[in-house]
Amino acid sequence: MRRPLRGEARSPSDWLGVLLSTPATEYSQFAAALAFLGHLPPAEVAARLEKQVQHLQEQISNARSAD
């Protein structure tokens, strides 16, 4: 997973949001973000997880088209 750039994650909730919405190469990073879900508003969690789904669907689509 790419690390948040300095300007991207200015607070713990920003950092958590990036972890939730960006696919990680290491599952443990995503699992850590899931452990702290309660620190974000439910609507933001839903939006970030939806973004995660979109990223993953793009990766799957790209992998299928590469075959």
C-alpha positions as CSV (number, residue, x, y, z in Angstrom):
1,M,0.0,0.0,0.0
2,R,1.2,3.5,-0.7
3,R,1.7,5.6,2.4
4,P,-0.3,8.8,2.7
5,L,1.6,11.8,1.5
6,R,2.2,14.5,4.1
7,G,-0.6,16.7,2.7
8,E,-3.1,13.8,2.6
9,A,-3.2,12.5,6.1
10,R,-3.1,15.4,8.6
11,S,-5.0,13.7,11.4
12,P,-5.6,10.2,12.6
13,S,-9.1,10.2,10.9
14,D,-7.5,11.2,7.6
15,W,-5.0,8.4,7.9
16,L,-7.7,6.0,8.7
17,G,-9.8,7.2,5.8
18,V,-6.9,6.6,3.4
19,L,-6.3,3.1,4.8
20,L,-10.0,2.2,4.4
21,S,-10.4,3.6,0.9
22,T,-7.1,2.5,-0.7
23,P,-6.3,-1.2,-1.4
24,A,-3.3,-2.3,0.5
25,T,-0.7,-4.8,-0.5
26,E,-0.6,-6.0,3.1
27,Y,-3.8,-7.2,4.6
28,S,-2.6,-6.2,8.1
29,Q,-2.9,-2.5,7.2
30,F,-6.5,-2.9,6.1
31,A,-7.2,-5.0,9.2
32,A,-5.7,-2.3,11.4
33,A,-8.0,0.3,9.8
34,L,-11.0,-1.9,10.4
35,A,-10.1,-2.1,14.1
36,F,-10.5,1.7,14.4
37,L,-13.7,2.1,12.4
38,G,-15.5,3.5,15.4
39,H,-13.4,6.6,15.3
40,L,-15.1,7.8,12.1
41,P,-18.7,8.8,11.4
42,P,-20.7,5.9,9.9
43,A,-21.4,7.7,6.6
44,E,-17.7,8.3,6.1
45,V,-16.9,4.7,6.8
46,A,-19.5,3.6,4.2
47,A,-18.1,6.0,1.6
48,R,-14.5,5.0,2.2
49,L,-15.3,1.3,2.0
50,E,-17.3,1.9,-1.2
51,K,-14.2,3.5,-2.6
52,Q,-12.2,0.5,-1.6
53,V,-14.7,-1.7,-3.5
54,Q,-14.4,0.4,-6.6
55,H,-10.6,0.2,-6.5
56,L,-10.7,-3.6,-6.1
57,Q,-13.3,-3.9,-8.9
58,E,-11.0,-1.9,-11.2
59,Q,-8.0,-4.2,-10.3
60,I,-10.1,-7.3,-11.0
61,S,-11.3,-5.9,-14.3
62,N,-7.7,-5.0,-15.3
63,A,-6.5,-8.4,-14.4
64,R,-9.2,-10.1,-16.4
65,S,-8.6,-8.0,-19.5
66,A,-4.8,-8.7,-19.3
67,D,-5.4,-12.4,-19.7
